[in-house]
Amino acid sequence: MAEIKIEKKKPVWPWILLVLGLLVAAWFFFFRNDKDEPVETADKTALIDTHENNNTVTAYVTFINSDTNTMSLDHAFTSEALTKLTDAVDAMATEAGYDVKADIAKAKQLADEITADPMSTTHAGKIRSAADVLSTALHNMQQAKFAELSAEAADVKSAAAAINPELLTLDQRDAVKSFFRKAADLLNKMN
């Protein structure tokens, strides 16, 4: 007689467990992992468009906000404030791509004239002229580049108009300092 060899079937359950394990691993790596990655959105801020605060503008704002200097007969504070304001307007205009070179030259000339003769009675007129030139430059720059700051630009214009060229500067130091503060506020917001 011939011998009949019977082989036992190998169990199927290890193969089923292996397939299930592979399916779980695939699900874990492909489907579950997608939620952990950040999704890029279209409204990301480009690094090129981001700018740091302008140091010249910051220096002017700090100078005006510290306000430790009092206005005196030599008008050093007023001249320095006008010079710093002129530099800040020039720096902000350059950063914004707006041309104010003619206005800046006129304002610098007026700022220098203030300290040339400390006993002159025309300082208020020169301060008013410089304030008008600078406030007009700020107002024009605001209209061209910073439309949301129209109220602040109007405040600067009205503060410049409040300086009376007929009065002595020391008699209206509050009006002069108000102009400097309002200009600092506008430049700070533009910055």
C-alpha positions as CSV (number, residue, x, y, z in Angstrom):
1,M,0.0,0.0,0.0
2,A,1.0,3.4,-0.7
3,E,1.5,5.7,2.1
4,I,-0.7,8.8,2.1
5,K,1.0,11.8,3.5
6,I,-1.4,14.4,4.9
7,E,0.0,17.9,5.5
8,K,-1.6,20.2,8.0
9,K,-2.7,23.5,6.7
10,K,-0.6,26.4,8.0
11,P,-2.7,29.0,9.9
12,V,-3.9,32.0,8.0
13,W,-4.3,34.4,10.9
14,P,-0.6,35.5,11.0
15,W,-1.0,36.7,7.4
16,I,-4.3,38.5,8.3
17,L,-2.5,40.2,11.2
18,L,0.4,41.2,8.9
19,V,-2.0,42.8,6.4
20,L,-3.9,44.6,9.1
21,G,-0.7,45.9,10.6
22,L,0.4,47.2,7.2
23,L,-3.0,48.9,6.6
24,V,-2.8,50.6,10.1
25,A,0.8,51.7,9.3
26,A,-0.3,53.1,5.9
27,W,-3.2,54.9,7.5
28,F,-1.0,56.4,10.2
29,F,1.7,57.7,7.8
30,F,-0.5,58.8,4.9
31,F,-3.8,60.0,6.3
32,R,-3.1,60.9,9.9
33,N,0.1,62.7,9.2
34,D,-1.5,65.3,6.9
35,K,-3.3,67.0,9.7
36,D,0.0,67.7,11.6
37,E,1.5,69.7,8.8
38,P,0.7,73.4,8.7
39,V,-1.4,74.4,5.7
40,E,0.0,77.4,3.8
41,T,-2.5,80.2,3.2
42,A,-2.4,82.8,0.5
43,D,-2.4,85.7,2.9
44,K,1.1,85.1,4.3
45,T,3.1,88.3,4.8
46,A,6.1,88.5,2.5
47,L,9.3,89.3,4.3
48,I,10.3,91.8,1.6
49,D,7.2,93.9,2.3
50,T,7.8,94.0,6.0
51,H,9.9,97.0,7.2
52,E,11.5,97.9,10.4
53,N,10.8,101.2,12.1
54,N,12.8,104.0,10.5
55,N,15.5,105.1,13.0
56,T,15.4,108.8,12.1
57,V,11.6,108.9,12.7
58,T,12.0,107.0,15.9
59,A,14.8,109.5,17.0
60,Y,12.5,112.4,16.4
61,V,9.5,110.9,18.1
62,T,11.7,110.0,21.1
63,F,13.1,113.6,21.2
64,I,9.6,115.1,21.2
65,N,8.1,112.7,23.7
66,S,10.9,113.1,26.2
67,D,10.3,116.9,26.1
68,T,13.0,117.6,28.8
69,N,14.2,120.7,27.0
70,T,12.4,123.9,27.6
71,M,12.1,126.6,25.0
72,S,14.5,129.4,25.7
73,L,15.7,132.6,24.1
74,D,18.4,130.9,22.1
75,H,15.7,128.7,20.4
76,A,18.1,125.7,20.5
77,F,15.2,123.3,21.3
78,T,13.0,124.6,18.5
79,S,15.9,124.5,16.0
80,E,16.8,121.0,17.0
81,A,13.2,119.8,16.9
82,L,12.7,121.4,13.4
83,T,16.0,119.8,12.2
84,K,15.0,116.4,13.5
85,L,11.5,116.8,12.1
86,T,12.9,117.7,8.7
87,D,15.2,114.7,8.8
88,A,12.3,112.4,9.8
89,V,10.0,113.7,7.1
90,D,12.9,113.2,4.5
91,A,13.5,109.7,5.8
92,M,9.8,108.7,5.7
93,A,9.4,110.2,2.3
94,T,12.4,108.3,1.0
95,E,11.1,105.1,2.5
96,A,7.6,105.7,1.0
97,G,9.1,106.7,-2.4
98,Y,7.7,110.2,-2.2
99,D,9.8,113.3,-3.4
100,V,10.0,116.2,-0.9
101,K,13.5,117.4,-1.6
102,A,12.5,121.0,-2.3
103,D,10.4,121.2,0.9
104,I,13.2,119.7,3.0
105,A,15.8,122.2,1.7
106,K,13.5,125.1,2.6
107,A,12.7,123.8,6.0
108,K,16.4,123.1,6.8
109,Q,17.2,126.7,5.8
110,L,14.5,128.1,8.1
111,A,15.6,125.9,11.0
112,D,19.2,127.1,10.6
113,E,18.0,130.8,10.5
114,I,16.3,130.4,13.8
115,T,19.5,130.1,15.8
116,A,21.5,132.6,13.7
117,D,20.1,135.6,15.6
118,P,18.7,134.6,19.0
119,M,17.3,138.1,19.7
120,S,15.3,138.4,16.5
121,T,11.6,138.9,16.7
122,T,10.9,137.1,13.5
123,H,11.5,133.6,14.8
124,A,7.8,132.8,15.0
125,G,7.4,133.7,11.4
126,K,10.2,131.4,10.4
127,I,8.9,128.6,12.6
128,R,5.5,129.0,11.1
129,S,6.9,128.9,7.6
130,A,8.9,125.8,8.3
131,A,5.8,124.2,10.0
132,D,3.7,125.1,6.9
133,V,6.3,123.6,4.6
134,L,6.7,120.4,6.6
135,S,3.0,120.0,7.3
136,T,2.2,120.4,3.6
137,A,4.8,117.8,2.8
138,L,3.4,115.4,5.4
139,H,-0.1,116.0,4.2
140,N,0.8,115.4,0.6
141,M,2.7,112.2,1.5
142,Q,-0.3,111.1,3.7
143,Q,-2.7,111.6,0.7
144,A,-0.4,109.7,-1.6
145,K,0.8,106.8,0.6
146,F,-1.2,106.7,3.9
147,A,-4.9,107.3,3.1
148,E,-6.0,106.0,6.5
149,L,-4.2,108.8,8.4
150,S,-6.2,111.8,7.0
151,A,-7.4,113.0,10.4
152,E,-3.8,113.0,11.8
153,A,-2.5,114.9,8.8
154,A,-5.3,117.5,9.2
155,D,-4.3,117.9,12.9
156,V,-0.7,118.6,11.9
157,K,-1.9,121.2,9.4
158,S,-4.1,122.9,11.9
159,A,-1.4,122.9,14.6
160,A,1.0,124.6,12.1
161,A,-1.7,127.2,11.3
162,A,-2.1,127.8,15.1
163,I,1.4,129.3,15.2
164,N,1.0,133.0,15.0
165,P,3.9,134.7,13.2
166,E,3.1,138.1,14.8
167,L,3.6,136.8,18.4
168,L,7.0,136.0,20.0
169,T,7.8,132.3,20.0
170,L,8.2,132.1,23.7
171,D,4.7,133.5,24.2
172,Q,3.2,130.6,22.2
173,R,5.5,127.8,23.1
174,D,2.4,125.5,23.7
175,A,1.3,126.0,20.1
176,V,4.8,125.3,18.8
177,K,5.2,122.2,21.0
178,S,1.7,121.0,20.0
179,F,2.8,121.2,16.3
180,F,5.9,119.1,17.1
181,R,3.8,116.5,19.1
182,K,1.1,116.2,16.4
183,A,3.8,115.8,13.7
184,A,5.5,113.1,15.9
185,D,2.2,111.3,16.2
186,L,1.6,111.3,12.5
187,L,5.2,110.2,11.7
188,N,5.0,107.4,14.3
189,K,1.8,106.1,12.7
190,M,3.4,106.2,9.3
191,N,6.4,104.4,10.6
